[in-house]
Amino acid sequence: MAYPPSQYVDERSGGLYVAGTGVSLDSLVIHFQEGASPDKIATSFPTLKLSQIYGVIA
């Protein structure tokens, strides 16, 4: 399935990932849905920048 292009999300091997990282979109979104703030998510995924986190959840 094709997804709209985004500077924050890559589609690879049938999965969606935060662009330029190995962090799956699912794992980030689950943290957000469970109530984690972007700052807390950044603590859980130190390879991500806050701008990437905000871009993905926007």
Secondary structure, 3 states (H helix, E strand, C coil): CCCCCCCCEEEECCEEEECCCCCEHHHHHHHHHCCCCHHHHHHHCCCCCHHHHHHHHC
